[in-house]
Amino acid sequence: MRQYHQFWRPIVAAFDPWKPIEIGDKQGWYVERPDSPLQMMVNHLTMTPDTPRKIMLTGQPGSGKSSELARLATELRDEFAVVWLDVDKELNIFEFSAVEVLVAIARKLDQALKLDKEYEHLRSTLFSYVEVRGTGTTGKVQAPKLLKELVGLDAERVFLAREVKERLERPPVLLEIVSSLNALIKRAQDKAQKPLLMIVDGLDKVDLDLARRLFVHNDLLAQPRCHVVYAIPFPLYFSVGRQEASDRGFLPRYLPNLHPDEPSHRALLRRVVTVRLPELAEKIITPPALNQAVEMSGGLIRDLITLVNLAIFQCLGVRTRQIDEAIVQEAVAAYRLDKARELRYGYYWEELSKVRNTHQLTDRIATEYDKEGQERKFRICDRLLRGRHIVNYANDDPWYDVHPIVKLAMDAREKDAAHD
């Protein structure tokens, strides 16, 4: 058994579905996509290096946004000081404000470029506006424990208590925070002797209502005086909010999914796999098995990598060194079960059936409750898109289809219902 583990271990590492291509891409795994907005973003940033641009990049989860952002950073790292912020590692992704994003940007800049004096000034600005509990007075809080509790800048994540957010989001306070951040950005650029490019990944995971508060209802995230590329939620791009965000200074760009029925897209998806198996591709995965994995991925890069990953572990179970069609079928069956388990409520299946028949999203709203009993409404199809149960495609106009593996789950469910 150990020999099979040794054989497959480096291949497993090459097919980790949660590991995007890194800056520098030393393995050479990046596959250029002719429909990517990458070159357009490069042009916008390099033609006006001293005029801060704010780009919003979107695409469906699993489409390869993080890898495209890493490629952008690779192409521009000689010309710009590139600093990367993973928001979901720094913030409570379910509830935060634009102020917290700005603070997280400052914190990451300080970590990358050691801007102690300027970062401490920003912290002081925040602390000066914290309302001391129980006194009704405003002033600089001295107790370190209380500071940590309220402003949380010494913790692993930036966290502002709700009452602190309300205090900080008043216009005069925001002006001081933005001024302090821009002083920090200027110092960062002087120290790096290059223009600064911030890449803020992870904001694509927030829901549409929060995305609107961040990019449509105010322009706070457009205020940093440096280039910033934000990964934003997919539904915001295809809403009327996109134009409003553009009017606030954000430049929206879209990374479309690949459709496996398109010959050029199918070839590109095959290359996504074979480029990770230099000189071993056909020995590791047969051409029919690879075509099957491409077809069942729905054109989503992460799902293609996931299927190959599942197939590798199927190979380990039967002690073989090649992925064939039967192995891929077993991987598809396992993934189908995972996808079906996520669809716990009948309304998910009902909306999937409508999308399958019409190729358009529905507007049906559902309600859920958090641990504190607070009501939260959400559009069902938005959640199905984020969960990759529905896949978006675009020719001239956007259209939608149920993920091929979810279609299998739907067919199985209908068959079971007919037998009952």
Buried (B, 14 or more C-beta within 10 A) or exposed (E): EEEBEEEBEEBBEBBEBEEBBBBEEEEEBBBEBEBBBBEEBBEBBBEEBEEBBBBBBBBBBBBBBBBBBBBBBBBBBEBBBBBBBBBBEBBEBEEBBBBBBBBBBBBBBBEBBEBEEBBEBBBEBBBEBBBBEEEEEEEEBEEEEBBEBBBBBEEEBBBBBEEBBEBBBEEEBBEBBBBBBBBBBBBBBEBBEBBBBBBBBBBBBBBBBBBBBBBBBBBBBBBBBBBBBBBBBBBBBBBEBBEBBBEBBBBBBBBBBBBBEBEEBBEBBBEBBBBBBEEEBEEBBBEEBBBBBBBBBBBBBBBBBBBBBBBBBBBBEEEEEEBBBEBBBBBBBBBBEEBBEBBEEEEBBEBBEBBBEEEEBBEEEBEEEEEEEEEEEBBBBBBBBBBBBBBBBBEEEBBBBBBBBBBBBBEBBEEEEEEE
